[in-house]
Amino acid sequence: MDTRRPRRTSRGLFLFLALSATLVAQTPDKLTFDVVSIKANLDPTPFSNFTFNPGGRFAGDNVSVHALIQLAFGGGRPLANTRIAGDPDWVRFEHFNIAANAGSDSPKDEAALMKLRPGYLRGLLEDYFKLKYHWEPRQLPTATLTVNRNDGRLGPSLQRREAACATPADCDVRFGPGLMRSDGMTIRLLADNLSSALQRVVVDRTGLDGLYKLELHYIPENFRLNGFNREQFPTIDPNGPSIQDAVREQLGLKLELTTGPVDVLVIDHVERPSVN
């Protein structure tokens, strides 16, 4: 389906409740692609790919609507699974190939373009998937990340990086089962990655700014409980520490598991698009 329409924008609704800044609703201003093509992916794989290039060309290969929602409403980072409710199963398990163009007047600078990506994805979801939603606060499992020692001393695997990252490769980030490492990561990004590992929102209360070199090894809780294939995951030590112990011993930080109010994106309506 190729559709041409005038560009339009409208102010998004920002809901600022009396909650932690990292837990409130984040609705981007709506932006609209000039041209959109959506095709069903009838042979999906475990891997998806997103690109948004200068010139406004967006491509999403083998992507689910759930992934689009995460990128649109996560405030620059993927919205945690636990913060999305009411979506039907097909939203997570059916995949699409999407090509879109934001038009010649879109930013040529990649960083500026990425800041607009949530707004374009909101427009894509509302215009072509008929997405309707609302935010509501719910009590959910959360965690707070703080410095473990009173003297502020950090662990052996967490060191401040003094130089900025000249290129993304300078601050390479790797995140997988039982492993997090980076040559230059903010503590807030670490908290986001810990959120994915713990399946609960992690709030950064460390007060640490700047970039850090870090390396974290642990055994995921589901691996500890259910076992795992050592040949498939050779880097995971079956006798390794839990993620909480690893964060304390290796990084000198503390994870405290709590519950708290979190703004959840509730899906009121969503439709499969007309595809070609």
Beta strands, then each sheet from edge to edge (+ up, - down):
strand 1: 3-4
strand 2: 35-41
strand 3: 49-53
strand 4: 57-64
strand 5: 84-85
strand 6: 95-101
strand 7: 132-147
strand 8: 158-161
strand 9: 173-176
strand 10: 179-185
strand 11: 201-204
strand 12: 211-217
strand 13: 253-269
sheet 1: 1+ 2- 6+ 4- 3+
sheet 2: 5+ 13+ 7- 11-
sheet 3: 8+ 12- 10+ 9-
end
